[in-house]
Amino acid sequence: MDFSQSEEQTATKELAAKILGDQSTHESLRAMEKQALTDGSAPVDRALWKALADSGLIGIGSAEANGGAGLGLMEVANVITEVGRTAARVPAWPTMGLGLPAIERFGTAEVIAKWVVPAVAGDAVLTAAWHEDSATGQMTTRFESIGDAWTITGRQICVPAGAIADAVVVVGYSADDGPVLGLVETAAATVIPLHTTNSSPDAELVFDHAPVTLLATGQAAIDWAYERAVATQCALALGVCEAMLALIASYTIERKQFDTQIARFQAVGHRAADCYIDTEGLRLTMLQAVSRLSDGLPATAEVSVAKFWAANALHRIALAAAHLHGGVGVDRDYPLGRLFLAAKEIELQLGGATQHLMRVGDVIAAEA
């Protein structure tokens, strides 16, 4: 497959890199992190989020009628990759990968006007809830209809940006309609902020007969939203891996032992080469998944292959980077620390490597 970027895609990536590179600096991030350690807050760069909105990047994949640029999922992935590369404290993946696609695809004109338009303008944060605290693996979040109105009851954990989101796409189950995709205003839920190692504004959301807007019913709709959530998260993972790989390259060239750059040591070179292979493997599998989704082609296996690569690459590169940096790698005043924490968080969100490898196996078995 040809993954060459078009002029529009290249321009989008360059614009995102410019804005994020200028405003999401190590110094600004460190200041927010220190504040978070002091008061327990979850740092969010509102000024940067507004700058991304004003440049049209938040709505890059949304329809022009909704205030967006009318481009595609590849452009969305490009922006999210740059967010990962700079470790920017903005809710880009929750809004652009979790919330906007599902709402714009399944929402009515009224719902789109209420949520998509302000999200594109940077005035609303969206997300989705995919995790239940259920040992059985069965859906416990229940949708109930009373006439034309719907309510939701359940508990969703580890909701990305749940503490700052204005609305959340929720997956649940209806006794009459089976799997359901709904939209809930977080004001109608009990929001319990979580204290995470990465100081992310994640939250637990508890719904008790909260009003919910029905978006779609059926497993096909849920799979549609889930695959785009995973594919765009792989783009976020790619940015983090690229940033860690860049730190490995610069540090091992600068650091000397026995008057020799440690990059010249064979063991160090092999370890760095493995990180490069992992990063390129993730890049290719992510691009394949996003490309197929953009073209409306089946991509269940491709999305899970990309997530398998993402989870493994994040784990291996994070450990290798920490190892090759020695004591510097665990210094909070050095950029690797936040990338390490981001890598561990992304690795297991929406399923780890084993879960997605099993999903690929199910696809292969079904086609046999």
LUMKEFI-314789 format. One line per field, with one value per residue (C-alpha): residue in three letters; x, y, z negated; residue number from 1. Coordinates in nm, 4 decimals. Each point is the difference from the previous one (the first is absolute). Example, Ala and Ser with C-alpha at 12.3 -4.5 7.8 and 13.67 -1.06 7.14 Angstrom:
# residues 2
r = ALA / SER
east = 1.2300 / 0.1370
north = -0.4500 / 0.3440
up = -0.7800 / 0.0660
k = 1 / 2
//
This chain:
# residues 368
r = MET / ASP / PHE / SER / GLN / SER / GLU / GLU / GLN / THR / ALA / THR / LYS / GLU / LEU / ALA / ALA / LYS / ILE / LEU / GLY / ASP / GLN / SER / THR / HIS / GLU / SER / LEU / ARG / ALA / MET / GLU / LYS / GLN / ALA / LEU / THR / ASP / GLY / SER / ALA / PRO / VAL / ASP / ARG / ALA / LEU / TRP / LYS / ALA / LEU / ALA / ASP / SER / GLY / LEU / ILE / GLY / ILE / GLY / SER / ALA / GLU / ALA / ASN / GLY / GLY / ALA / GLY / LEU / GLY / LEU / MET / GLU / VAL / ALA / ASN / VAL / ILE / THR / GLU / VAL / GLY / ARG / THR / ALA / ALA / ARG / VAL / PRO / ALA / TRP / PRO / THR / MET / GLY / LEU / GLY / LEU / PRO / ALA / ILE / GLU / ARG / PHE / GLY / THR / ALA / GLU / VAL / ILE / ALA / LYS / TRP / VAL / VAL / PRO / ALA / VAL / ALA / GLY / ASP / ALA / VAL / LEU / THR / ALA / ALA / TRP / HIS / GLU / ASP / SER / ALA / THR / GLY / GLN / MET / THR / THR / ARG / PHE / GLU / SER / ILE / GLY / ASP / ALA / TRP / THR / ILE / THR / GLY / ARG / GLN / ILE / CYS / VAL / PRO / ALA / GLY / ALA / ILE / ALA / ASP / ALA / VAL / VAL / VAL / VAL / GLY / TYR / SER / ALA / ASP / ASP / GLY / PRO / VAL / LEU / GLY / LEU / VAL / GLU / THR / ALA / ALA / ALA / THR / VAL / ILE / PRO / LEU / HIS / THR / THR / ASN / SER / SER / PRO / ASP / ALA / GLU / LEU / VAL / PHE / ASP / HIS / ALA / PRO / VAL / THR / LEU / LEU / ALA / THR / GLY / GLN / ALA / ALA / ILE / ASP / TRP / ALA / TYR / GLU / ARG / ALA / VAL / ALA / THR / GLN / CYS / ALA / LEU / ALA / LEU / GLY / VAL / CYS / GLU / ALA / MET / LEU / ALA / LEU / ILE / ALA / SER / TYR / THR / ILE / GLU / ARG / LYS / GLN / PHE / ASP / THR / GLN / ILE / ALA / ARG / PHE / GLN / ALA / VAL / GLY / HIS / ARG / ALA / ALA / ASP / CYS / TYR / ILE / ASP / THR / GLU / GLY / LEU / ARG / LEU / THR / MET / LEU / GLN / ALA / VAL / SER / ARG / LEU / SER / ASP / GLY / LEU / PRO / ALA / THR / ALA / GLU / VAL / SER / VAL / ALA / LYS / PHE / TRP / ALA / ALA / ASN / ALA / LEU / HIS / ARG / ILE / ALA / LEU / ALA / ALA / ALA / HIS / LEU / HIS / GLY / GLY / VAL / GLY / VAL / ASP / ARG / ASP / TYR / PRO / LEU / GLY / ARG / LEU / PHE / LEU / ALA / ALA / LYS / GLU / ILE / GLU / LEU / GLN / LEU / GLY / GLY / ALA / THR / GLN / HIS / LEU / MET / ARG / VAL / GLY / ASP / VAL / ILE / ALA / ALA / GLU / ALA
east = 0.0000 / 0.1135 / 0.0048 / 0.1475 / -0.1516 / -0.1958 / 0.0780 / -0.2938 / 0.1087 / 0.3585 / -0.1151 / -0.2248 / 0.2843 / 0.2393 / -0.2520 / -0.0684 / 0.3730 / 0.0593 / -0.2757 / 0.0664 / 0.3766 / -0.0151 / -0.2486 / 0.0397 / 0.3601 / 0.1858 / 0.0046 / -0.3752 / -0.0782 / 0.2306 / -0.1674 / -0.3432 / 0.1320 / 0.1472 / -0.3317 / -0.1779 / 0.2342 / -0.0711 / -0.3795 / -0.0938 / -0.1536 / 0.0005 / 0.1873 / -0.1819 / 0.1393 / -0.3135 / 0.1896 / 0.1566 / -0.3366 / -0.1496 / 0.2957 / -0.0596 / -0.3664 / 0.0709 / 0.2352 / -0.2731 / 0.1857 / -0.2567 / -0.2619 / 0.2372 / -0.2056 / -0.3445 / -0.2337 / 0.0220 / -0.3678 / 0.0920 / 0.2850 / 0.2702 / 0.2420 / -0.1745 / 0.3140 / 0.0416 / 0.1139 / 0.3587 / 0.0220 / -0.1489 / 0.2636 / 0.2753 / -0.1085 / -0.0316 / 0.3461 / 0.1494 / -0.1866 / 0.1612 / 0.3424 / -0.0139 / -0.1857 / -0.2344 / -0.2479 / -0.3069 / -0.3010 / 0.0707 / -0.0405 / -0.3107 / -0.1727 / 0.1263 / 0.0266 / -0.2598 / -0.2772 / -0.0237 / -0.0028 / -0.2840 / -0.2127 / 0.0412 / -0.0680 / -0.3062 / -0.1336 / -0.3006 / 0.0329 / -0.1050 / 0.2626 / 0.2706 / -0.0874 / 0.0099 / 0.3274 / 0.2030 / -0.0042 / 0.1206 / 0.2566 / 0.1489 / 0.0172 / 0.1853 / -0.2902 / -0.0906 / 0.1955 / -0.1333 / 0.1017 / -0.1269 / -0.0341 / 0.1095 / 0.0902 / -0.2247 / 0.1085 / -0.1391 / 0.1778 / -0.2349 / 0.0727 / -0.3733 / -0.1482 / -0.1445 / -0.0888 / -0.3700 / -0.2062 / -0.3752 / -0.2668 / -0.3004 / -0.2083 / 0.2306 / 0.2424 / 0.2975 / 0.1884 / 0.3293 / 0.1123 / 0.3486 / 0.3592 / 0.2820 / 0.3611 / 0.3175 / -0.1821 / 0.2651 / -0.0425 / -0.3140 / 0.0723 / -0.0071 / -0.2350 / -0.3350 / -0.1550 / 0.0921 / -0.0878 / -0.0942 / -0.0318 / -0.2683 / -0.2802 / -0.3756 / -0.2310 / -0.1943 / 0.2677 / 0.3194 / 0.3284 / -0.0578 / 0.2098 / -0.1205 / 0.1073 / -0.0144 / 0.0766 / 0.2529 / -0.2067 / -0.2578 / 0.2554 / 0.1947 / 0.3558 / 0.2765 / 0.3442 / 0.2722 / 0.3538 / 0.2204 / 0.3762 / -0.0155 / -0.2191 / -0.2515 / -0.3491 / -0.1561 / -0.3098 / -0.2477 / -0.3556 / -0.3040 / -0.3412 / -0.3230 / -0.2914 / 0.1718 / -0.1568 / 0.1793 / -0.0284 / -0.0161 / 0.2579 / -0.0235 / -0.0868 / 0.1696 / 0.3510 / 0.0949 / -0.0313 / 0.2058 / 0.2701 / 0.0057 / 0.0684 / 0.2424 / 0.2199 / 0.0447 / 0.0731 / 0.2722 / 0.1484 / 0.0346 / 0.1448 / 0.2648 / 0.0827 / 0.0442 / 0.2258 / 0.2082 / 0.0718 / 0.1122 / 0.2244 / 0.1539 / 0.0768 / 0.1618 / 0.2023 / 0.1246 / 0.1131 / 0.1824 / 0.1817 / 0.1052 / 0.1010 / 0.2051 / 0.1890 / 0.0760 / 0.0740 / 0.3552 / 0.1660 / 0.3708 / 0.0211 / -0.2401 / -0.3589 / -0.2119 / -0.1908 / 0.3112 / -0.0262 / -0.1474 / -0.2508 / -0.1284 / -0.0268 / -0.1952 / -0.2397 / -0.0583 / -0.0479 / -0.2699 / -0.1791 / 0.0172 / -0.1478 / -0.2810 / -0.0793 / -0.0064 / -0.2107 / -0.2509 / 0.0044 / -0.0769 / -0.2711 / -0.1652 / 0.0031 / -0.1497 / -0.2807 / -0.0782 / 0.0191 / -0.2509 / -0.2362 / 0.0263 / -0.0924 / -0.2945 / 0.1631 / -0.0194 / 0.2837 / -0.0720 / 0.3155 / 0.2146 / -0.1069 / 0.0810 / 0.3343 / 0.0848 / -0.0999 / 0.2058 / 0.3029 / -0.0797 / -0.0251 / 0.3192 / 0.1938 / -0.0955 / 0.1064 / 0.3294 / 0.1082 / -0.0867 / 0.2111 / 0.2866 / -0.0008 / 0.0112 / 0.2788 / 0.2148 / -0.0417 / 0.1012 / -0.0815 / -0.0974 / -0.2938 / -0.1819 / 0.0684 / -0.3290 / 0.1883 / 0.0847 / -0.2646 / 0.0178 / -0.1876 / -0.3286 / 0.0347 / 0.0584 / -0.3185 / -0.1971 / 0.1265 / -0.1130 / -0.3418 / -0.0622 / 0.1339 / -0.2997 / -0.2779 / -0.2646 / 0.1683 / 0.3571 / 0.2079 / -0.1358 / -0.3645 / 0.0450 / 0.2046 / -0.2912 / -0.2328 / 0.2127 / -0.0177 / -0.3793 / -0.0063 / 0.2301 / -0.2011 / -0.3255 / 0.1421 / 0.1466
north = 0.0000 / 0.3541 / 0.2043 / 0.3116 / 0.3127 / 0.2429 / 0.3714 / 0.0625 / -0.2775 / 0.1246 / 0.3568 / -0.1154 / -0.1888 / 0.2927 / 0.2466 / -0.2243 / -0.0511 / 0.3761 / 0.0946 / -0.2845 / 0.0334 / 0.3706 / -0.0188 / -0.3461 / 0.0410 / -0.1931 / 0.3110 / 0.0628 / -0.3671 / -0.0181 / 0.3032 / -0.1641 / -0.3281 / 0.1717 / 0.1733 / -0.3360 / -0.1529 / 0.2913 / 0.0160 / -0.3391 / 0.1574 / -0.1435 / 0.2459 / 0.1136 / 0.2609 / 0.1959 / 0.2633 / -0.2640 / -0.1717 / 0.3286 / 0.0564 / -0.3411 / 0.0870 / 0.3406 / -0.1626 / -0.2442 / -0.3077 / -0.1289 / -0.0160 / -0.1130 / -0.3159 / 0.1510 / 0.1109 / 0.3580 / 0.0444 / -0.0661 / 0.2490 / -0.2514 / -0.0279 / -0.2960 / -0.2121 / -0.3577 / -0.2375 / 0.0079 / 0.3723 / -0.0603 / -0.2680 / 0.2401 / 0.2613 / -0.2547 / -0.1386 / 0.3452 / 0.0304 / -0.3267 / 0.1116 / 0.3187 / -0.1583 / 0.2992 / 0.0384 / 0.0307 / -0.2358 / -0.0596 / -0.3771 / -0.0109 / 0.2709 / -0.0734 / -0.3792 / -0.1039 / 0.2589 / 0.1858 / -0.2944 / -0.1869 / 0.3081 / 0.1335 / -0.3412 / -0.0982 / 0.3233 / 0.1923 / 0.3519 / 0.1323 / -0.2062 / 0.1015 / 0.3681 / -0.0330 / -0.1904 / -0.0281 / 0.3682 / 0.1242 / -0.2816 / 0.1014 / 0.3584 / -0.1139 / 0.0874 / -0.3569 / -0.3113 / -0.3393 / -0.3536 / -0.3571 / -0.2605 / -0.3508 / -0.1570 / -0.1592 / -0.1391 / -0.3412 / -0.3266 / -0.1941 / 0.1998 / 0.0527 / 0.3474 / 0.1317 / 0.3492 / -0.0054 / 0.2204 / 0.0197 / 0.1671 / 0.1786 / 0.1053 / 0.2004 / 0.0755 / -0.2101 / -0.0320 / -0.1663 / -0.1745 / -0.1344 / 0.0702 / 0.0727 / 0.0117 / 0.1527 / 0.2382 / 0.2026 / 0.3722 / -0.0914 / 0.2610 / 0.2860 / -0.1352 / 0.1623 / -0.3092 / -0.3653 / -0.2741 / -0.3073 / -0.3639 / -0.2023 / -0.2496 / 0.0211 / -0.2912 / 0.0666 / 0.1289 / -0.1763 / 0.1958 / 0.3749 / 0.3083 / 0.3088 / 0.3548 / 0.1320 / 0.3450 / -0.0404 / 0.2473 / -0.2785 / -0.2430 / -0.0262 / 0.0801 / -0.1432 / 0.1289 / -0.2637 / 0.0481 / -0.1464 / -0.0320 / 0.2137 / 0.2679 / -0.0452 / 0.1487 / -0.3475 / -0.0756 / -0.2587 / 0.0806 / -0.1315 / 0.0205 / -0.0446 / 0.0183 / 0.2938 / 0.1373 / -0.1255 / 0.0725 / -0.3163 / 0.0048 / -0.3506 / -0.3595 / -0.3202 / -0.1417 / 0.1411 / 0.3582 / -0.0762 / -0.1680 / 0.3026 / 0.2368 / -0.2360 / -0.0600 / 0.3719 / 0.0525 / -0.2664 / 0.1115 / 0.3612 / -0.1123 / -0.1896 / 0.3331 / 0.1504 / -0.2937 / 0.0578 / 0.3572 / -0.1124 / -0.2703 / 0.2462 / 0.2420 / -0.2703 / -0.1225 / 0.3551 / 0.0293 / -0.3326 / 0.1172 / 0.3376 / -0.1278 / -0.2979 / 0.2241 / 0.2616 / -0.2348 / -0.1311 / -0.2812 / -0.0804 / 0.3081 / -0.1675 / 0.0807 / -0.2771 / -0.0155 / -0.1652 / -0.2905 / -0.3000 / -0.0893 / 0.3591 / 0.0148 / -0.3251 / 0.1194 / 0.3287 / -0.1832 / -0.2165 / 0.3182 / 0.1338 / -0.3242 / 0.0099 / 0.3614 / -0.0667 / -0.3119 / 0.2046 / 0.2735 / -0.2387 / -0.1952 / 0.3211 / 0.1499 / -0.3158 / -0.0030 / 0.3707 / -0.0245 / -0.2852 / 0.1740 / 0.3186 / -0.1945 / -0.1720 / -0.3434 / -0.2737 / 0.0598 / -0.2025 / -0.2106 / 0.2922 / 0.2163 / -0.2735 / -0.0732 / 0.3702 / -0.0004 / -0.3165 / 0.1794 / 0.3156 / -0.1765 / -0.1977 / 0.2924 / 0.2337 / -0.2562 / -0.0956 / 0.3500 / 0.1494 / -0.2619 / 0.0309 / 0.3797 / -0.0125 / -0.2593 / 0.1887 / 0.3296 / -0.1468 / 0.2272 / 0.2856 / -0.2072 / 0.0251 / 0.3688 / 0.1951 / 0.3007 / -0.1983 / -0.0497 / -0.3801 / -0.0249 / 0.1303 / -0.2022 / -0.3158 / 0.0623 / 0.0796 / -0.3205 / -0.2164 / 0.1681 / -0.0422 / -0.3565 / -0.1393 / 0.2422 / -0.1616 / -0.3373 / -0.1196 / -0.1982 / -0.3423 / 0.1047 / 0.1363 / -0.2986 / -0.2201 / 0.2258 / -0.0543 / -0.3738 / 0.0158 / 0.1794 / -0.2594 / -0.2879 / 0.1490 / 0.0286 / -0.3526
up = 0.0000 / 0.0742 / -0.3193 / 0.1583 / -0.1520 / 0.2165 / -0.0058 / -0.2327 / -0.2358 / -0.0046 / -0.0627 / -0.2840 / -0.1639 / 0.0354 / -0.1426 / -0.2988 / -0.0571 / 0.0107 / -0.2466 / -0.2399 / 0.0223 / -0.0779 / -0.2876 / -0.1538 / -0.1113 / -0.2675 / -0.2176 / 0.0258 / -0.0578 / -0.3003 / -0.1547 / 0.0338 / -0.1390 / -0.3054 / -0.0603 / 0.0267 / -0.2570 / -0.2334 / 0.0157 / 0.1473 / 0.3094 / 0.3505 / 0.2242 / 0.3133 / 0.2375 / 0.0864 / 0.1976 / 0.2228 / 0.0449 / 0.1183 / 0.2339 / 0.1582 / 0.0438 / 0.1513 / 0.2512 / 0.1052 / -0.1215 / -0.2494 / 0.2734 / 0.2740 / 0.0576 / -0.0565 / 0.2762 / 0.1212 / -0.0853 / -0.3618 / -0.0040 / 0.0924 / 0.2885 / 0.1634 / 0.0209 / -0.1162 / -0.2710 / 0.1253 / -0.0699 / -0.3446 / -0.0631 / 0.1094 / -0.2545 / -0.2799 / 0.0812 / -0.0530 / -0.3303 / -0.1097 / 0.1176 / -0.2088 / -0.2966 / 0.0177 / -0.2831 / 0.2208 / 0.0423 / 0.3690 / 0.0168 / -0.2260 / 0.2028 / 0.3532 / -0.0220 / -0.2562 / 0.0037 / 0.3300 / 0.2464 / -0.1718 / -0.0662 / 0.3529 / 0.1546 / -0.2029 / -0.1513 / 0.1247 / 0.1383 / -0.3398 / -0.1842 / 0.2471 / -0.0396 / -0.3778 / -0.0319 / 0.3196 / 0.0914 / -0.3435 / -0.0235 / 0.3346 / -0.1288 / -0.3110 / -0.2270 / -0.0996 / -0.0914 / 0.1062 / -0.0876 / -0.0147 / -0.2755 / 0.0932 / -0.3356 / -0.2596 / -0.3352 / 0.0849 / -0.0778 / 0.2302 / 0.3128 / 0.0484 / 0.0497 / -0.3239 / 0.1241 / 0.0816 / 0.2322 / -0.0647 / 0.2140 / -0.1442 / 0.2957 / 0.2263 / -0.2822 / -0.1068 / -0.3267 / -0.0898 / -0.3168 / -0.0548 / -0.0916 / 0.2428 / -0.1178 / 0.1431 / 0.2339 / 0.1903 / -0.0736 / -0.1932 / -0.2670 / 0.2531 / 0.2691 / 0.0705 / 0.1592 / 0.0275 / 0.2478 / -0.2041 / 0.1004 / -0.1736 / 0.0386 / 0.0427 / -0.0775 / 0.3191 / 0.2378 / -0.1084 / 0.0205 / -0.0074 / 0.0636 / -0.1856 / -0.0824 / -0.3552 / -0.1361 / -0.2796 / -0.2042 / -0.0310 / -0.1452 / -0.3221 / 0.1043 / -0.2174 / 0.1110 / -0.0046 / -0.1301 / 0.2713 / 0.0285 / 0.3139 / -0.1656 / 0.2815 / -0.0519 / 0.0051 / -0.2043 / -0.1106 / 0.1095 / -0.1849 / 0.1665 / -0.1960 / 0.2421 / 0.1661 / 0.3190 / 0.3097 / 0.3710 / 0.2078 / 0.2797 / 0.1442 / -0.0800 / 0.1060 / -0.0181 / 0.3406 / -0.1267 / -0.3093 / 0.2095 / 0.2331 / -0.2899 / -0.1763 / 0.3024 / 0.0594 / -0.3676 / 0.0067 / 0.3338 / -0.1114 / -0.3317 / 0.1972 / 0.1656 / -0.3473 / -0.0907 / 0.3119 / -0.1046 / -0.3450 / 0.1500 / 0.2452 / -0.2831 / -0.2140 / 0.2993 / 0.0639 / -0.3626 / 0.0268 / 0.3123 / -0.1391 / -0.3430 / 0.1173 / 0.2425 / -0.2659 / -0.2912 / -0.0130 / -0.1892 / 0.0339 / 0.2281 / 0.2439 / 0.0889 / -0.1494 / 0.3286 / 0.1424 / -0.2435 / 0.1784 / -0.2723 / -0.0125 / 0.3784 / 0.0126 / -0.2714 / 0.1818 / 0.3307 / -0.1591 / -0.1113 / 0.3551 / 0.1369 / -0.2557 / 0.0906 / 0.3736 / -0.0496 / -0.1966 / 0.2633 / 0.2864 / -0.1799 / -0.1260 / 0.3489 / 0.1450 / -0.2566 / 0.0398 / 0.3785 / 0.0145 / -0.2398 / 0.2067 / 0.3136 / -0.1676 / 0.0209 / -0.2655 / -0.2440 / -0.3134 / 0.0317 / 0.1160 / -0.2958 / -0.2490 / 0.1673 / -0.0349 / -0.3680 / -0.0568 / 0.1460 / -0.1974 / -0.3354 / 0.0561 / 0.1464 / -0.2838 / -0.2585 / 0.1624 / 0.1004 / -0.3388 / -0.1779 / 0.2489 / -0.0256 / -0.3798 / 0.0125 / 0.2507 / -0.1873 / -0.3339 / -0.2943 / 0.2306 / 0.1204 / -0.3333 / -0.0566 / 0.0107 / 0.1338 / 0.3145 / 0.2750 / -0.0001 / -0.3295 / 0.1369 / 0.3199 / -0.2059 / -0.1988 / 0.3154 / 0.1600 / -0.2919 / -0.0034 / 0.3732 / 0.0027 / -0.1873 / 0.0927 / 0.2248 / -0.0452 / -0.0233 / 0.2479 / -0.0994 / 0.0226 / 0.3511 / 0.1129 / -0.1081 / 0.1980 / 0.3108 / -0.0655 / -0.0133 / 0.3356 / 0.1597 / -0.1469 / 0.1297 / 0.3510 / 0.0030
k = 1 / 2 / 3 / 4 / 5 / 6 / 7 / 8 / 9 / 10 / 11 / 12 / 13 / 14 / 15 / 16 / 17 / 18 / 19 / 20 / 21 / 22 / 23 / 24 / 25 / 26 / 27 / 28 / 29 / 30 / 31 / 32 / 33 / 34 / 35 / 36 / 37 / 38 / 39 / 40 / 41 / 42 / 43 / 44 / 45 / 46 / 47 / 48 / 49 / 50 / 51 / 52 / 53 / 54 / 55 / 56 / 57 / 58 / 59 / 60 / 61 / 62 / 63 / 64 / 65 / 66 / 67 / 68 / 69 / 70 / 71 / 72 / 73 / 74 / 75 / 76 / 77 / 78 / 79 / 80 / 81 / 82 / 83 / 84 / 85 / 86 / 87 / 88 / 89 / 90 / 91 / 92 / 93 / 94 / 95 / 96 / 97 / 98 / 99 / 100 / 101 / 102 / 103 / 104 / 105 / 106 / 107 / 108 / 109 / 110 / 111 / 112 / 113 / 114 / 115 / 116 / 117 / 118 / 119 / 120 / 121 / 122 / 123 / 124 / 125 / 126 / 127 / 128 / 129 / 130 / 131 / 132 / 133 / 134 / 135 / 136 / 137 / 138 / 139 / 140 / 141 / 142 / 143 / 144 / 145 / 146 / 147 / 148 / 149 / 150 / 151 / 152 / 153 / 154 / 155 / 156 / 157 / 158 / 159 / 160 / 161 / 162 / 163 / 164 / 165 / 166 / 167 / 168 / 169 / 170 / 171 / 172 / 173 / 174 / 175 / 176 / 177 / 178 / 179 / 180 / 181 / 182 / 183 / 184 / 185 / 186 / 187 / 188 / 189 / 190 / 191 / 192 / 193 / 194 / 195 / 196 / 197 / 198 / 199 / 200 / 201 / 202 / 203 / 204 / 205 / 206 / 207 / 208 / 209 / 210 / 211 / 212 / 213 / 214 / 215 / 216 / 217 / 218 / 219 / 220 / 221 / 222 / 223 / 224 / 225 / 226 / 227 / 228 / 229 / 230 / 231 / 232 / 233 / 234 / 235 / 236 / 237 / 238 / 239 / 240 / 241 / 242 / 243 / 244 / 245 / 246 / 247 / 248 / 249 / 250 / 251 / 252 / 253 / 254 / 255 / 256 / 257 / 258 / 259 / 260 / 261 / 262 / 263 / 264 / 265 / 266 / 267 / 268 / 269 / 270 / 271 / 272 / 273 / 274 / 275 / 276 / 277 / 278 / 279 / 280 / 281 / 282 / 283 / 284 / 285 / 286 / 287 / 288 / 289 / 290 / 291 / 292 / 293 / 294 / 295 / 296 / 297 / 298 / 299 / 300 / 301 / 302 / 303 / 304 / 305 / 306 / 307 / 308 / 309 / 310 / 311 / 312 / 313 / 314 / 315 / 316 / 317 / 318 / 319 / 320 / 321 / 322 / 323 / 324 / 325 / 326 / 327 / 328 / 329 / 330 / 331 / 332 / 333 / 334 / 335 / 336 / 337 / 338 / 339 / 340 / 341 / 342 / 343 / 344 / 345 / 346 / 347 / 348 / 349 / 350 / 351 / 352 / 353 / 354 / 355 / 356 / 357 / 358 / 359 / 360 / 361 / 362 / 363 / 364 / 365 / 366 / 367 / 368
//
